[in-house]
Amino acid sequence: MVTRKRRSESAPAPLGDTQLRTVIGYQIAQASVVANGLYESAVGQPRGLHRLEFSLLMLLRENPGRTASALAKALGISMPNMVLWLDRVSAKGWVEREPSQSDRRSNHLRLTEQGQEEAAAALAALTAAEATGLAALSLAERAILAELLHRMAGIGRGG
């Protein structure tokens, strides 16, 4: 005899979101659930690396010698918060500060060798996780998505 599960015992029906299909903010929020999950499983939990720390390492990897104020602006965080995050990554031995020759209040920031290694390892882990976790998207679709998100982020930075 076949028994049927009552509705409350079966998997819940997916939530409808038809009216939100074209709402960019909603779609980004939903996609970020997936992206954040991939990050946490590949980098956050195993490496103990917060997403903001990852962003700092990646930005400094590509932009050595930048200042805290430039990083704060790029990440949309306040200077007091930026100083706290920089203190944190400096204490881990990943970032070094070099006093500016032209502005005594400013430091130029660079990754240490250990910071370069952490950045490379975290990026490799995240890239592998995204390749697996986003396999439902073709390489071309992922490239288009990345380009569109990059362009959207540039709008917020005046670019």
PyMOL commands that set and color helices and strands:
alter all, ss='L'
color gray80, all
select helices_A, chain A and resi 18-20+24-47+51-62+68-75+79-91+113-133+139-156
alter helices_A, ss='H'
color red, helices_A
select strands_A, chain A and resi 95-99+107-111
alter strands_A, ss='S'
color yellow, strands_A
deselect
rebuild
show_as cartoon
